Amino acid sequence: MIALISGKGDYPNEISSSLKKQKINFIKLNLYQKDKYNISIGEIGKIIKILKSNNVKEVIFAGKVDRPNLRQIKLDLKAISYLPLLKKVYSKGDGNLLNLITKILKDENIKIIESHKYCKNLILKNTPTRTRPSKIDIDDFKKGKKILNLLSKFDNAQGIIIDEGYILAIEAAEGTDEIIKRIKKINYKKNKVVSGSLIKLTKVNQNLKYDLPTIGYRTISLCIKSNLKGIFLEKNKNIFLNQKKSIDLANKNNFFITAV
């Protein structure tokens, strides 16, 4: 039995559909929407109890999870027993927090698996759009990659927007959508010239079982509205949702999507 721990967005639904098509038995534990099993981040004991009662051996984490204030999380007794460790890893970023949860479940003989294990069709490996990045765009990608790699030690940024060498925005806690909206508002983009790229990459030494850089129709629509030229992803280390609809939109607007 597989358990899908579901956050926000379309990704958990895509995984659910894929599991159903493959006739794989699974349960869903939902952090936000009303479901058979509703959970919160601080209910480690409850989560383990649900998993064990359903004989779950593999767990998938998928979807966006809002990072709560540690002081505001309601912890059950099991979570309280890990409180010193929770405090230690919480200050180091989301990746370290997920690694701790992985360790806790592993101690219970429950394995965290890659979120894309049963839907590898969502991984982008090439350039599916008619438009390709220019040499200037590729130079921007190389610069953005260097910057994101340097920031990886802080377990924070996965995204950056660069336009002909100028850094327009770096993703932090607000998420990708918000940095795209931000650059639309600044004076630099008010001339409506289509230029610049969104670059979304994994962090150095990131656990690839969860939190892969994810894009979809909404991401591409926001980029186009913000006069960006395209999106760079890392080959085989991404999740691309709503693919057909997204590629059609990109092609209509001479927008590129590429994995390098």
N, C-alpha and C positions, 0 to 999 in steps of 0.2 A: 504493500500500500504506500502511496505517495501523498504527502501533504503539501499544499500550496499555501504559503503564508503571503497574503495579498495586501499590497499597499494601494496607492492611488494610480490612476492612469489606465491605458489600454493594454499594457503588457500582460497583467494577470489574466485578462480575458482571452488574449491570444494563446496563452499557454493552456488555459482551460479547454479552448476549442481544439487545440492540437491533441491534448490528452484524450478527449472524447472521440476524436476521429480515429485514434490509434487503439481505442477501447481499453485504455489503461485506467485502472481504478485509482481514484484520488479523493481526498477531502480538501475543503478550502477553509482556512482560518483567516477571517477578515479583520483587518485593523480599523477599517473605516465604514464600510457599507454593512447594512444589516444582513446577516447570513445565519446559517445553522450554528456555526461556531464563530462567535465574536470575541476578540481578544484585545488587550492593550499591551504596550511594550513592557510594562512592569510586571506582567502576569506570567513569569517564567514557570512557576509551579503548575498553573492551569494549563499552559501550553504543553508541557511535558505529559501531564495527565491525559489530555485529549489525544496526543500522539500515541501514547502507549495503549490506551483503551481501543484505538483503531488499528493497532499493530503496524504503525507506520515505521518504515525503515529508511525512507529517503524524504528529505524536505527541500523544497524550492522556495527561495525568497524572491519576490518579484513586485515591481511597482515602487512608486515614490513614497517614502516615509518621512513625514515632518519630524524634525529632531526636536523633542520637547525639552523643556528646562528640567534638569535632573531633580531639582527641588520640588517640582510639581508632579512628578511621576508617582502614581500610587503603586507601591511595591508589595507583592505578596511575600509570604515567609521565605520561599525559595529564593526570590530575588534579593531579599534583605541579607541572606547568607552570603551573597556575592557582592554586597555593597562596597567593601573596600576596593575590590577589583573594578567594579563599575565606575567608581569615582576616578580611579587611575586612568582607565582607558577612555572615559568620556571626554576628557580634556584633550585627547590626542586625535579626535576625529571619528567620523562615522565608520571608516574601514576597521579601525581597532575595536569598536563596539561590536560590529558584526562578527569579527574574528573571535571575540569572547563568547558570543552566543553560540557560535559554531563549536567552540571547545566544550561549552556546557552540555550541548546536545550530544556531542561525541562521547562524553562521559556517561551518557544514558544509552549508548549504542545506537544513536540515531545520526545518520549521515546527511550533511548538507551537500547537495549536488549542484552542478552548473544550472543556472536558470534556463539556459537554452538547450539543455540535453535532449529534450523531446520536441524542439522546434528550431532546428538548425537552419531552416529556410529563412529565418529572420535575420541571419548574419550576412552583412554585406561584404563582398570580397573584391569588388571591382567598381567600375563607373557605369551605372545603369542608365544614365541620362545622355541625351544627344550632345549637350554642351559639355565641354571639357575645361578644366582649369588652365589658365594661361601660365606662362613662366613667372610672371609677377605674383600670381596666386600661389604657385608652388613655393616661391621664396618666402611668402607670408606664412605658409604652412610650416616650413623649416624653422622659421623664427618662433612661431607659436609653440612648436613642439619643444624647443629648447627651454622656453619660459615655463611651460607646464611641467616639464621634467624637473626643473629646479624647484618648483613649488610643491612637488609631490611629497617632500619630506614633512610638509605641514598637513598632509592628508586632507587637502581641501579642494583645489581647483581641478576640474575636468574639462573646462571650456574656456576659450578665449576668442575674441573677435579682433582681427587685424586687417588694416586697409593700407596697402602699399607701404608696409613697414611701420605704420602707426598703430599703436595698441589702443583700441577703442574701449574694450571692456574685458574684465577677467571675472569668471564665474566664482561666486562664493556661496554663502548659505541660501541666497535667494533663488538659485536655480537658473537653468538655461533660458527659459522663456522671458524671465525678467531682464536678463542682460541684453537680449535682443530688443526688447521694448525700450530699454534705456538708451541704446544708441540711436534709436529713431528720434528721440527727443533732443539730442545734443546738436549744436549748431553745425558740426562737421558734416552731418548728413542732410541738412536742410536744402542743399542744392539739387537733391533728388537724382544725383548721378548714381548709377548702379555700380557698386564697387565694394570690395572687402569680403571676407569670408569668416564663417564660424568654424572653429576647429575644436573637435571634441575627441579627447583621447583618454585612455586609461592612465591611472597614476603608476609611477614606477613601483614595482614589487606589489602591485595591487592583486588581491585575491580575485581571480576571474570567475568565481562561482556566483558572484552577485555584484550588483551595482555597475554593470557595463554601461558605457555611454550609450544613451538611447535617443533616437529621433523618430519623428513620425509626421503625419500630415500637418499638425498644428505647428511644429517647429519650422517646417518648410514654408508654410503660409506666413508666419511671422517674419521670417528672413526676407521673403519677397516684399512684404509690406514695408520693411525697413531698408529696402534698396540694397540688400546684400547680393553678391554674385553666386555664392554657393556654400557648400558644407564639406569639410574634410573629416573623415573618420579613419580609424585605424583598422586595417585589414584583419578580418576574423576576430576582432575584439570590439564588437558593437552590436546593438540591436536596432533594427530598422523596421518600424511598425507601419501599417497601412500602406504597403509598398506600391501597389498598382496605382492607387489614388494619388499618392505622393509623387510618383514618377511622372504621371500625366500632368500634374500641376507644374512640376519643375520644367518639363519640356515646353509647356505653353508659355513659360516666362523666361526661357533661355537661362535657366538656373542649373548649376551643376551639383551633383551629389557624388562623392567619390570616396573610396576606401583605399588607402595607400600603405 
